[in-house]
Amino acid sequence: MLNCDKVLASMNREVQTQRTEQFLEPYYEVCEQIELFEIGLRSLRGQTRLVAEQLFVDGKKQSEITGADGNNLTRRNVVREKENALQGIAAVIRWRREGA
């Protein structure tokens, strides 16, 4: 005769494993990606960080980006600082992943 408690426990373990794979692992992956992005963002300095925060965190358009003095930056400056920010964030992410 099968022990119902053992069968039920086995089924519960299987369901929990499937739940972890289906829901928790993607959640943990997203959390890791967000954390890596935040670390990369915090690694930036000066105007590059200021521009990145306005673009990526505040959701401002390129035409709305301001410098430390509060004046709008030229499109050229925004594009340059955005590229610097993306390269800096990517470098930190690569470094962290290689070290993991």
Solvent accessible surface area in square Angstrom, and as a share of the most:
residue,aa,sasa,rsa
1,M,237,1.06
2,L,141,0.70
3,N,75,0.39
4,C,102,0.61
5,D,107,0.55
6,K,144,0.61
7,V,61,0.35
8,L,102,0.51
9,A,42,0.33
10,S,52,0.34
11,M,112,0.50
12,N,86,0.44
13,R,156,0.57
14,E,104,0.46
15,V,72,0.42
16,Q,87,0.39
17,T,73,0.42
18,Q,97,0.43
19,R,118,0.43
20,T,42,0.24
21,E,100,0.45
22,Q,117,0.52
23,F,119,0.50
24,L,65,0.32
25,E,89,0.40
26,P,68,0.43
27,Y,125,0.48
28,Y,125,0.48
29,E,74,0.33
30,V,79,0.46
31,C,51,0.31
32,E,78,0.35
33,Q,87,0.39
34,I,93,0.47
35,E,93,0.42
36,L,12,0.06
37,F,64,0.27
38,E,78,0.35
39,I,31,0.16
40,G,0,0.00
41,L,15,0.08
42,R,127,0.46
43,S,49,0.32
44,L,13,0.07
45,R,167,0.61
46,G,60,0.58
47,Q,65,0.29
48,T,23,0.13
49,R,74,0.27
50,L,57,0.28
51,V,0,0.00
52,A,0,0.00
53,E,55,0.25
54,Q,11,0.05
55,L,24,0.12
56,F,68,0.28
57,V,94,0.54
58,D,89,0.46
59,G,59,0.57
60,K,75,0.32
61,K,142,0.60
62,Q,55,0.24
63,S,85,0.55
64,E,84,0.37
65,I,0,0.00
66,T,33,0.19
67,G,6,0.06
68,A,103,0.80
69,D,108,0.56
70,G,51,0.49
71,N,96,0.49
72,N,100,0.51
73,L,31,0.16
74,T,83,0.48
75,R,174,0.63
76,R,194,0.71
77,N,40,0.20
78,V,0,0.00
79,V,60,0.35
80,R,117,0.43
81,E,14,0.06
82,K,64,0.27
83,E,82,0.37
84,N,64,0.33
85,A,0,0.00
86,L,78,0.39
87,Q,107,0.47
88,G,22,0.21
89,I,8,0.04
90,A,38,0.30
91,A,45,0.35
92,V,28,0.16
93,I,41,0.21
94,R,137,0.50
95,W,177,0.62
96,R,95,0.35
97,R,117,0.43
98,E,141,0.63
99,G,72,0.69
100,A,119,0.92
